[in-house]
Amino acid sequence: MAHPPDLLVAGGGIGGLSAALACAQAGAHIRLFEQADAFGEVGAGIQLGPNAVRVLQAWGLGAALDGVVARPKALQVMRADSGERLATLPLGAAMQDRYGAPYLTIHRADLHAVLLAAVQAQGATALRTGCAVHAVAQTSGAVQMQLADAAGQGLTVEGDALVGADGLWSRVRGAWAGDAAARYSGHLAWRALVRQADLPAALRSQDVTVWLGERLHLVHYPVRGGEWLNIAGFVEGPRPPDIANWDIAPADLPARAGGLPAALRDAAGPLGALSEAVPHWRLWALCGRAPVSGADALVQGRVALLGDAAHPMLPYLAQGAGMAIEDAAELASSLAMNDMELPLRLRRYALNRWQRVARVQRRSLRNGGIFHASGPLRVARDLSLRLLGARLLDMPWLYGHGPAPEVLSNQ
């Protein structure tokens, strides 16, 4: 294809903006369509491993990130019932030295704002809100997307390719994948964000801390320069019967009275005190799909999926955003191969990504069982953590993926 590709992007979240920024830097013309009436993000904190941070730095976002991230010094794993520290993984300088980038924590809205500002600044992307995907159609040389605005007015756009970055409930995926809707995983999440100054001094923290219990765990870490503490508790349980269409639509609801604090009533003192100190929780259902089984799960013809639209995962490896960012980098790299036909470039993207994202999906599922273990499995888990510590928690296969440090030094 002689001219730069005209790329349509459905979805203006972290994945869609990452795709728009990376592909525009690779020379593509981008038109991005977001269903909501304004760009923004919901939710709370995100952990960014060195694999994701290296990509963001390679896109020129290092300085912008410095103003909004926190830089935890360690990852601690604790027993929820006794308060025993099982293992510690140094972060900070140790991660920087080993992987060429730090381990960062950030509020989801802050990362979204950094990406949106970068997309707007580079000027090669047209952004439009209030447009919901209704249908997708392909021809031999183009792809069409039918959209509708909030008033129900129709709009048809055509481009060389389409990227579906519209999340777990992706309408782009629904238009061509033909598979069932995502399903409830059996896990509920309570999330909260608390200003550290409002917590007792003993409960404040600048580390990533994971508390492991039976059929539950809780993680907390600093965001927004360390001034806020992001807290997320995960509990196994049945689907609440009073929420309609739980399998069809996401749930972000005020948490029921006593929800997480009740589940932690037998927890160690600091953990129970922290759960009681939170004034407001939000309840989420964790829904997902089976790990992807091949490249066809990411690309069909001129339509590519990215992030949760392609490979949703439980948050038990802290890599949901990281995988979307990696997807965007690989997509841009593949699109830049101008000597290949565009469908072959998209196919290359899928071939280069599906095995990695499937591995992360599988490990996230596996971690859920390990984190929530009871009986002999819990005994073996705790012994392994005590003996191996950082060697067990560090994951070179995960954090070492992506641009090499010497590449970043030339940015």
C-alpha positions as CSV (number, residue, x, y, z in Angstrom):
1,M,0.0,0.0,0.0
2,A,1.6,3.2,-1.1
3,H,-0.2,5.7,1.1
4,P,-0.1,5.6,5.0
5,P,-3.0,3.4,6.3
6,D,-6.2,5.1,7.3
7,L,-7.0,3.4,10.6
8,L,-10.3,3.5,12.4
9,V,-10.2,2.9,16.2
10,A,-13.2,2.1,18.2
11,G,-12.8,2.9,21.9
12,G,-11.1,5.9,23.6
13,G,-9.9,4.2,26.8
14,I,-6.3,3.3,27.6
15,G,-6.0,0.7,24.9
16,G,-7.6,2.8,22.2
17,L,-5.5,5.9,23.0
18,S,-2.4,3.8,23.1
19,A,-3.2,2.4,19.7
20,A,-3.9,5.8,18.3
21,L,-0.7,7.3,19.7
22,A,1.6,4.4,18.6
23,C,0.1,4.0,15.2
24,A,0.2,7.7,14.5
25,Q,3.8,7.8,15.4
26,A,4.3,4.9,12.9
27,G,2.7,7.1,10.2
28,A,-0.9,6.0,10.1
29,H,-3.8,8.4,9.8
30,I,-6.2,7.8,12.8
31,R,-9.9,8.4,13.3
32,L,-10.9,7.4,16.8
33,F,-14.6,7.0,17.9
34,E,-15.6,6.8,21.6
35,Q,-19.1,5.7,22.7
36,A,-19.2,8.0,25.8
37,D,-20.0,11.6,25.4
38,A,-16.6,12.7,26.8
39,F,-13.2,11.1,27.1
40,G,-12.5,9.8,30.6
41,E,-11.8,6.7,32.7
42,V,-13.5,5.1,35.7
43,G,-11.9,2.8,38.2
44,A,-9.0,3.4,40.4
45,G,-5.4,2.3,40.4
46,I,-3.2,0.5,37.9
47,Q,0.2,-1.2,38.4
48,L,2.6,-0.7,35.5
49,G,5.4,-3.2,35.3
50,P,8.7,-2.4,33.6
51,N,7.4,-4.1,30.4
52,A,4.7,-1.4,30.1
53,V,6.7,1.5,31.4
54,R,9.5,0.9,28.8
55,V,6.8,1.2,26.0
56,L,5.4,4.4,27.5
57,Q,8.9,5.9,27.8
58,A,9.6,4.9,24.2
59,W,6.5,6.9,23.1
60,G,8.0,9.9,24.8
61,L,5.7,9.9,27.9
62,G,8.3,9.6,30.6
63,A,8.3,13.2,31.7
64,A,4.5,13.4,31.8
65,L,4.3,10.2,33.8
66,D,6.8,11.5,36.4
67,G,4.3,14.1,37.5
68,V,1.5,11.7,38.3
69,V,2.9,8.3,39.3
70,A,4.0,6.8,42.5
71,R,7.2,4.8,42.8
72,P,6.8,2.0,45.3
73,K,10.0,0.7,46.8
74,A,8.9,-2.9,47.4
75,L,6.2,-5.5,46.9
76,Q,5.3,-7.3,50.1
77,V,3.2,-10.5,50.5
78,M,1.4,-10.9,53.8
79,R,-0.8,-13.5,55.4
80,A,-4.2,-12.0,56.0
81,D,-5.0,-14.0,59.1
82,S,-1.7,-13.6,61.0
83,G,-0.1,-10.5,59.5
84,E,3.1,-12.5,58.8
85,R,5.3,-11.2,56.0
86,L,5.9,-14.1,53.6
87,A,8.1,-12.5,51.0
88,T,9.4,-9.2,49.7
89,L,10.4,-8.2,46.2
90,P,12.5,-5.0,45.9
91,L,11.1,-2.6,43.3
92,G,12.5,1.0,42.9
93,A,16.2,1.0,41.8
94,A,16.3,-2.8,41.6
95,M,13.7,-2.9,38.9
96,Q,15.3,0.0,37.1
97,D,18.7,-1.7,37.1
98,R,17.4,-5.1,36.0
99,Y,14.8,-4.2,33.4
100,G,15.7,-0.7,32.3
101,A,12.5,0.9,33.6
102,P,10.8,1.3,37.0
103,Y,7.8,-0.4,38.5
104,L,5.1,2.4,38.7
105,T,1.7,2.7,40.2
106,I,-0.8,5.3,38.8
107,H,-4.5,6.2,38.9
108,R,-6.2,5.0,35.8
109,A,-7.6,8.4,35.1
110,D,-4.1,10.0,35.3
111,L,-2.7,7.5,32.8
112,H,-5.7,8.1,30.5
113,A,-5.1,11.9,30.7
114,V,-1.4,11.5,29.8
115,L,-2.3,9.4,26.8
116,L,-5.1,11.7,25.7
117,A,-2.9,14.8,25.9
118,A,-0.2,13.0,23.8
119,V,-2.7,12.0,21.2
120,Q,-4.1,15.5,20.9
121,A,-0.6,17.0,20.8
122,Q,0.7,14.9,17.9
123,G,-2.2,16.1,15.7
124,A,-2.5,13.1,13.4
125,T,-5.7,11.7,15.1
126,A,-9.3,12.9,14.7
127,L,-11.2,12.2,17.9
128,R,-15.0,11.9,18.1
129,T,-17.1,11.1,21.1
130,G,-20.8,10.0,21.4
131,C,-20.5,7.3,18.7
132,A,-21.6,3.8,19.4
133,V,-20.6,0.9,17.1
134,H,-23.6,-0.8,15.5
135,A,-22.1,-2.9,12.7
136,V,-18.8,-3.8,11.0
137,A,-18.4,-4.9,7.4
138,Q,-15.4,-5.7,5.3
139,T,-14.7,-5.6,1.6
140,S,-11.6,-6.8,-0.2
141,G,-9.9,-3.4,0.2
142,A,-11.6,-1.6,3.1
143,V,-13.6,-1.9,6.3
144,Q,-16.8,0.0,7.2
145,M,-18.1,0.8,10.6
146,Q,-21.7,1.9,11.2
147,L,-22.1,4.2,14.2
148,A,-24.9,6.0,16.0
149,D,-24.7,9.1,18.1
150,A,-26.7,9.7,21.3
151,A,-29.6,11.1,19.3
152,G,-29.7,7.9,17.2
153,Q,-28.4,9.5,14.1
154,G,-26.5,7.1,11.9
155,L,-23.0,7.5,10.6
156,T,-20.9,5.2,8.3
157,V,-17.1,5.6,8.2
158,E,-14.7,3.7,6.0
159,G,-11.0,3.0,6.4
160,D,-8.2,0.7,5.5
161,A,-8.5,-1.2,8.8
162,L,-10.3,-1.1,12.1
163,V,-9.0,-1.6,15.6
164,G,-11.5,-2.7,18.2
165,A,-10.3,-1.4,21.5
166,D,-13.7,-1.0,23.1
167,G,-13.2,-3.2,26.1
168,L,-14.6,-6.4,27.6
169,W,-18.1,-5.8,26.1
170,S,-16.6,-4.9,22.7
171,R,-19.2,-4.3,20.0
172,V,-16.5,-4.7,17.4
173,R,-15.8,-8.2,18.7
174,G,-19.6,-8.9,18.8
175,A,-19.9,-7.9,15.1
176,W,-17.5,-10.5,13.8
177,A,-16.4,-13.0,16.5
178,G,-19.8,-14.7,16.9
179,D,-19.0,-16.0,20.4
180,A,-21.0,-15.7,23.6
181,A,-20.8,-12.7,25.9
182,A,-18.2,-12.6,28.6
183,R,-19.1,-14.5,31.8
184,Y,-19.0,-13.8,35.5
185,S,-15.7,-15.3,36.9
186,G,-17.0,-16.1,40.4
187,H,-14.9,-13.3,41.9
188,L,-16.2,-10.0,43.2
189,A,-14.0,-6.9,43.6
190,W,-14.3,-4.1,46.1
191,R,-12.3,-1.0,45.2
192,A,-11.6,2.2,47.1
193,L,-9.3,5.2,46.9
194,V,-8.4,7.0,50.2
195,R,-6.2,10.0,50.8
196,Q,-3.3,8.8,52.9
197,A,-3.5,11.8,55.2
198,D,-7.0,10.7,56.2
199,L,-5.7,7.3,57.4
200,P,-4.0,6.5,60.8
201,A,-0.2,6.7,60.4
202,A,0.2,3.0,60.9
203,L,-2.1,2.3,57.9
204,R,-0.3,4.5,55.4
205,S,2.0,2.8,52.9
206,Q,4.3,3.6,50.0
207,D,4.7,-0.1,49.0
208,V,2.6,-2.6,47.0
209,T,1.2,-4.9,49.7
210,V,-0.8,-8.1,49.0
211,W,-2.7,-9.8,51.8
212,L,-3.5,-13.5,51.1
213,G,-6.5,-15.2,52.7
214,E,-8.8,-18.2,52.1
215,R,-11.0,-17.5,49.1
216,L,-9.9,-13.8,49.1
217,H,-7.0,-11.4,48.9
218,L,-6.5,-7.7,49.2
219,V,-3.9,-5.4,47.5
220,H,-3.1,-1.8,48.2
221,Y,-0.5,0.6,46.8
222,P,0.1,4.4,46.5
223,V,-1.0,6.5,43.5
224,R,-0.9,10.2,42.7
225,G,2.6,10.8,43.9
226,G,1.9,8.7,47.0
227,E,-0.7,11.0,48.4
228,W,-3.5,8.5,47.9
229,L,-3.8,4.7,48.6
230,N,-5.6,2.5,46.1
231,I,-7.2,-0.5,47.7
232,A,-8.8,-3.5,46.0
233,G,-10.2,-6.6,47.8
234,F,-11.2,-9.7,45.8
235,V,-13.6,-12.3,47.2
236,E,-14.9,-15.5,45.7
237,G,-18.7,-15.7,45.8
238,P,-21.8,-16.3,43.8
239,R,-23.4,-13.8,41.5
240,P,-25.6,-11.5,43.5
241,P,-29.1,-12.5,42.6
242,D,-30.6,-9.0,42.7
243,I,-28.5,-7.5,39.9
244,A,-30.1,-8.1,36.5
245,N,-28.1,-9.0,33.4
246,W,-24.9,-9.4,35.3
247,D,-23.4,-11.5,32.5
248,I,-24.3,-8.9,29.9
249,A,-23.4,-5.5,31.4
250,P,-20.6,-4.5,33.7
251,A,-21.5,-3.7,37.3
252,D,-19.9,-0.7,39.2
253,L,-22.3,-0.3,42.1
254,P,-22.2,1.0,45.7
255,A,-20.9,-1.9,47.8
256,R,-23.4,-3.5,50.1
257,A,-23.2,-2.7,53.7
258,G,-20.6,-4.8,55.5
259,G,-19.4,-6.4,52.2
260,L,-15.6,-6.5,52.3
261,P,-15.2,-5.7,56.0
262,A,-17.4,-8.6,56.8
263,A,-15.3,-10.9,54.7
264,L,-12.2,-9.7,56.6
265,R,-13.6,-10.0,60.1
266,D,-11.0,-12.6,60.9
267,A,-8.1,-10.8,59.3
268,A,-5.0,-9.6,61.1
269,G,-5.2,-6.3,62.9
270,P,-3.7,-3.9,60.3
271,L,-5.8,-5.4,57.5
272,G,-9.0,-5.4,59.3
273,A,-8.4,-1.8,60.5
274,L,-7.6,-0.7,56.9
275,S,-10.9,-2.2,55.6
276,E,-12.8,-0.5,58.3
277,A,-11.1,2.9,57.7
278,V,-12.4,3.1,54.1
279,P,-15.5,5.3,54.0
280,H,-16.7,4.3,50.5
281,W,-16.3,1.1,48.5
282,R,-17.4,0.3,44.9
283,L,-18.4,-3.2,43.9
284,W,-17.4,-4.8,40.6
285,A,-18.0,-8.1,39.0
286,L,-15.0,-9.7,37.5
287,C,-16.0,-11.1,34.1
288,G,-13.9,-12.6,31.4
289,R,-13.3,-15.3,28.7
290,A,-11.1,-18.3,28.3
291,P,-7.5,-17.6,27.3
292,V,-7.1,-17.0,23.6
293,S,-6.2,-20.1,21.5
294,G,-4.8,-18.6,18.3
295,A,-4.2,-15.6,16.2
296,D,-7.7,-15.6,14.9
297,A,-8.9,-14.3,18.3
298,L,-7.0,-11.1,17.6
299,V,-7.4,-10.5,13.9
300,Q,-9.8,-11.3,11.1
301,G,-9.1,-9.7,7.8
302,R,-8.9,-6.0,8.2
303,V,-10.2,-5.9,11.8
304,A,-7.9,-6.3,14.8
305,L,-8.8,-6.5,18.4
306,L,-6.7,-5.1,21.2
307,G,-6.7,-5.2,25.0
308,D,-9.7,-6.4,26.8
309,A,-11.7,-6.7,23.6
310,A,-9.3,-9.4,22.5
311,H,-8.0,-11.0,25.8
312,P,-9.7,-9.9,29.0
313,M,-7.9,-11.3,32.1
314,L,-8.4,-11.3,35.8
315,P,-6.3,-8.7,37.6
316,Y,-4.2,-11.2,39.4
317,L,-1.0,-10.5,37.5
318,A,-1.6,-6.7,37.3
319,Q,-1.1,-6.7,33.6
320,G,-4.5,-5.7,32.0
321,A,-3.3,-2.2,31.0
322,G,0.2,-3.5,30.4
323,M,-1.0,-6.0,27.8
324,A,-3.1,-3.3,26.0
325,I,0.0,-1.1,25.9
326,E,2.1,-3.9,24.5
327,D,-0.6,-4.7,22.0
328,A,-0.5,-1.1,20.7
329,A,3.3,-1.1,20.3
330,E,3.2,-4.4,18.4
331,L,0.4,-3.2,16.2
332,A,2.3,0.0,15.3
333,S,5.4,-2.0,14.6
334,S,3.5,-4.3,12.3
335,L,1.7,-1.5,10.5
336,A,5.1,0.1,9.7
337,M,6.1,-2.8,7.5
338,N,5.0,-1.1,4.3
339,D,6.3,-3.8,2.0
340,M,3.5,-6.1,3.1
341,E,-0.2,-5.9,2.3
342,L,-2.2,-4.5,5.1
343,P,-4.1,-7.7,6.1
344,L,-0.7,-9.4,6.3
345,R,0.6,-6.7,8.6
346,L,-2.4,-7.2,10.9
347,R,-1.9,-10.9,10.8
348,R,1.7,-10.4,11.9
349,Y,0.5,-8.4,14.9
350,A,-1.8,-11.2,15.9
351,L,0.8,-13.9,15.4
352,N,3.3,-12.0,17.5
353,R,0.9,-11.3,20.3
354,W,-1.5,-14.2,20.9
355,Q,0.8,-16.6,22.7
356,R,2.1,-14.0,25.1
357,V,-1.3,-12.7,26.0
358,A,-2.6,-16.2,26.4
359,R,0.2,-17.0,28.8
360,V,-0.6,-13.9,30.9
361,Q,-4.3,-14.8,30.9
362,R,-3.5,-18.3,32.1
363,R,-1.1,-17.1,34.8
364,S,-3.7,-14.6,36.0
365,L,-6.2,-17.4,36.4
366,R,-3.6,-19.6,38.1
367,N,-2.7,-16.8,40.5
368,G,-6.3,-16.5,41.6
369,G,-6.2,-20.1,42.9
370,I,-2.8,-19.6,44.5
371,F,-3.8,-16.3,46.2
372,H,-7.0,-17.8,47.6
373,A,-5.6,-21.2,48.6
374,S,-6.6,-23.2,51.7
375,G,-5.4,-26.4,53.2
376,P,-2.2,-28.1,51.9
377,L,-1.9,-25.8,48.9
378,R,-1.8,-22.8,51.2
379,V,0.9,-24.5,53.3
380,A,3.0,-25.2,50.2
381,R,2.4,-21.7,48.9
382,D,3.5,-20.0,52.1
383,L,6.6,-22.3,52.4
384,S,7.6,-21.5,48.9
385,L,7.3,-17.8,49.5
386,R,9.3,-18.0,52.7
387,L,12.1,-20.0,51.1
388,L,12.3,-18.3,47.6
389,G,11.0,-14.8,48.3
390,A,12.0,-12.4,45.6
391,R,13.1,-15.2,43.2
392,L,9.5,-16.4,43.2
393,L,7.9,-13.0,42.9
394,D,10.1,-11.7,40.1
395,M,9.1,-12.6,36.6
396,P,11.8,-11.9,34.0
397,W,9.6,-13.6,31.3
398,L,7.0,-10.9,31.9
399,Y,9.0,-7.8,32.9
400,G,11.8,-8.3,30.4
401,H,9.5,-8.2,27.4
402,G,9.5,-5.1,25.1
403,P,11.9,-2.4,23.9
404,A,15.5,-3.0,25.2
405,P,17.0,-0.4,27.6
406,E,19.6,0.7,24.9
407,V,16.7,1.6,22.6
408,L,15.3,3.9,25.2
409,S,18.6,5.6,25.7
410,N,18.4,6.9,22.1
411,Q,14.9,8.4,22.5
